[in-house]
């Protein structure tokens, strides 16, 4: 657990961050790549400067922060957005699409042909998770397949889909590639491997206790279960998960396990 936190903390030291009065923060990775985020959803919003124009990924800082996001973008590049990409269809990632489309941005959905990008589809967090690798900045946007601020949410693809998605991400780029999760601090392939290891440890333990016939209340207070879930607490939040969210995580994990057994 400490290793996971240290890897992410070291990486974050090399990223300059600015918080604007609009509530939108800017992380400068390079002249070409910035990551923006709003207080409401804390979604990682990618801004990549390319020869074909500005590419915006998952433009949703919060319902009342879209103009602030646009101001932040203009403070960096002072030009309109050319292309909009989404890692998946959930509103905390797509909520700003219409705002930027009205300003001339083109939403790329079905036919992907942006130069310099590799696009793959997986099924893990949602029915369709889009992974985007930008070669020049060596960055991989993975959406909520990976989250460094929360527990794993593999509910659409199950354990199998999650594992296949992680493999697909690891096959992109190189060992120095920057992994941008849907939420939380930018990360690395080493941290992603640790995240997968912890996820498998979680699902295996929940399956073991569920098969023993333990009740939800018994599983929730199990020491090993609590220790495993803390491995996802990269930011040392206290508490990491509210009781309702903790219970829901266990319930949905059991549901995934039961569904995969029935296949």
N, C-alpha and C positions, 0 to 999 in steps of 0.2 A: 504493500500500500504506500509506504513512504517513497519507494522508488518511482511510482507513478506520479506522485505529487512533485518530487524533485525534478523529474524530467520536464514536466510542464512549467514549473517555476523557472528553471534555467532558460528555457526557450523564451519565456515571456520577457525576460530581462533584455533581450535583444530587439524588442519591438517597442517603438516609441508610441505613446498614447496621448491623445488630447481630448478633453471633454469640453464641448461647446455649451453655451448658455441655452441652446435649444433642447438640451438633454440628449443630443446625439454625440456619441464618442467616436473618435477617429483613431485607428491604429495604423500607423505607417509601416508597412512591411518593406517596401521599396518604392522607388519613384513610380513604378508601374502598378503596384498592388497596394490597396488600402482595404481595411476591414472596418466597417461602420456598424454601430449598434445603438438602439434606443432603449430607454429605461423600461418601457412597458413590456416588451417581449424578449429583449436581450438576444434577438436573433442576429446571427453573424451575417452581415450584408457585404457581399464582395463587390469591389469596384476595381476593374482591371482596364488599364489603358492599352489599347491595341492600335495597329495601323488602320483598322477599319472603323475605329471609334471606341467610345466607352461602353464597356459591358458591365451591367449591373446584375448581381445575383441575389435573389431572395429579398426584394426591397420592402421590408415591413418592419419599421422601428416601433410603430404604435399608431393607433388611429389618429392621434392628434399631433404626430411628429413627422408627417410626410413632407410638409414644407420645410421643416428643420433639416430633414435628410437631404432635400434638394439643395438647401443653402450650404450644407456641409460639402456636398459634391462640387458645387460651384466654387467653393473656397479652395478646393484642391486643383480642379482642372478648368473651371470656367468654360465649359462646353456642355451641350445637351447629351443625354444618354442615347446611344444608338441601338443597343440590344439589351433585352431583359431575359434572364434565365431563372428558372425555379428548380430547386432540388426535389421538391414534391408539392402536392396540391393543397396542403394545409394552410389555413388563412394567415397564420403567423409568419408565413414565408411568401405568400402571394398577395397579401393585402394592398401592396402599393403598385401592383401591375397597372391598373387603370390610370392611376395618377401619372405615371411616367409614359404610358402609351399616349395620353392626351398631349404630352409634350414632344411627341415624335418618336418615342422609343418603340422598337419592334420586338414583340414577344415571340420568342422562338420556342415552339412546342413540339410539333411532330417531325418536321424535317430539319435535322441539325447539320449545318454546314459552315460553322464559324472556323475560319483559319486559325491554327495555333491551338485549338482545343481538341481534346478527346472526350467523347461522351459515351457513357455506358448506362444501361438500365438494370436495376436490381430490385428485389422485393424483400424488404426487411421491416423498416418502420412503417411504411405505407405500401399500398398496392403497386405503385410505381415510384421508386426512388431513383433520381437522376444523379449520377456522379460526374463531375466535370474536372478534368485535368487540364491545366494551362501550362504548357511546356516551358515557355520563356520565363515565367515567374516561378516555375516548379512548385505550383500550388494545386492542391486537390480539395475541391469543395464537396463534402459528403452528406450535407444535410443532417437529418436526425438519425441516420444510421449510427452515428457516433455523437455523443454529447458529453462534454467534459464538465457540465454543471448539474447533471441529473443521472438517474439510473438508466440502464439500457431499455429501449422500447422496441422490441422485436416482434410486435404483436401481429403484423400482417404476414410476414415471411416465416415466422416461427424460428426455432433454433437453426434449422437447416438453411433458411433464407438468410438469416443473420450471418452465419458462417460463410456462406457463398459471397455475400456482400463484402465482408471483410477481406476475403481472398482477392476479390476483384479490385478493391482499393489498393491492397498491397502490391498488386501486379502493375500498378501505374507508377510512373516516375522512377525515383531512386531512393536510396536510404536518407537523403537530405531533403526529400520533399516535405513541404509544409502541409499538414492536414488541417483543414478548417472545418470544425464540427458545426452542426446546426446552431448550437448554443455553447457558450463557454469559451475558454481561452484556446487559441490556436495550439496545435499539438504536433506530434511526430509519429512515424510508423512504430517506433518502440513503444510509445504510449498506447497506440491503437492495439498492438499485440497484447499489452497488459490488460487493456479493457476487455478484449476477447477472452483472455484467460479468466478474469474475474467474473465475466458473464457466464462462462461454462461452469465455474465453481458454484455460482448462484443457482443456476438451473438444476445442476446435479443434486445439490443439497435440498432444494425445495422438492424435487422429485422423490428423493430418499425419504424425507419426513412425511410427505403426502402418502406414499405407499405404505408407510408404517401405520397409517390411520390417524395421525395426529390432527387435532382440531386446528382451526385457524388461529385461535388464541395461543395454543401451545407452540405453533410454528413462529408466531410473532415474537415470543419471548425467548426463543431458542438462542443461546449465546453465539453459536457459530453463524446462524442466519444474520444476526445483528452485526457481527464482525465482518461478514462478507459485504453487506450492503454499505458499510462504512468505507469500503475500498473505492467506492464511486464518489466519495465526498472529497473531491479534489480541493475545494476551497475551504475546507474545515468549517462548514456551516454547522450551527448548533441551534435547533436540531437540523439534521440534513433533510429528513423526510417527515412531514407532519404525519400523525398517526393514520389519518384517512388515506393518504398517498401511499404509505408503507403497506397498509392492508391491501390496497388496490394493486400494488405491484405484485404481491404474493398471489392474489386471486387471479390476475391475468397471466402470471407465469404458469400456474396450475392449469389454466384453460389452454394455453399453448401446448403444454406437455400432453394433456388429454387429447387434444386435436391431432397431434403428431402420432400418438399411439394408435388412433383409429384409422389412420391412412393405410 
